[in-house]
Amino acid sequence: MKNLLLLLTVILTLQFTDATAQKSFDIDGVTVPRTMQFQSKTLSLNGAGGRSKMWLEVYVQALYLSQLSQDPKFIIDSDTEMAIRIEITSSMVSSNKLTKAMNSGFEKSAGDNLEALRPRIEEFKSFLSDEITQKDVFKLIYSPVDSSVWVYKNDVLKGKVQGFDFKKALFGIWLSDKPADEKLKNQLLGK
């Protein structure tokens, strides 16, 4: 009996080790990396999931943190490196639709700070104004070094938006008490 338990433990351990050792995994046909490099820092995958609108998968999103957490308030308030990776999975997503969704998200997450953030929200949306096609990848990376969100599209830096308050509102779109999608929020938190 002891040998059987030992054998089962070894097998389960090896399976778990293989799973955690993978450098990426698949969500809805999208390969999601387990880590992301930014300014010589390694950010680790906290959680990932797909975003649906009217039964249609529109994108797969992943949250990367320098310190893993399931506490959304801690993540929003943390002045540490973190990133959101969004891969477009539907040809129905356009720049116009994406920026409208961002507007709605900022309205919910920014609260009383919305008007103060408005010029930077418009600047951010301008970085998303190019034509969007299926398989485009956006990385929204917060750097505490210069207190700005770096916006990449397909690994090309589109620009930076200044302010820790902007970062809090941006990450709040998906992690606040009024998230864009409650299911996706829980997936990003690794729940």
Salt bridges, closest charged atoms under 4 A:
ASP77 OD2 - LYS73 NZ 2.66
ASP77 OD1 - LYS168 NZ 3.40
GLU87 OE1 - ARG85 NH2 3.16
GLU115 OE2 - ARG118 NH2 3.19
GLU122 OE2 - LYS125 NZ 3.07
ASP130 OD2 - LYS158 NZ 2.54
ASP136 OD2 - LYS153 NZ 3.66
ASP146 OD2 - LYS160 NZ 3.34
ASP155 OD1 - LYS139 NZ 2.86
ASP165 OD1 - ARG120 NH1 2.70
ASP181 OD2 - ARG51 NH1 3.27
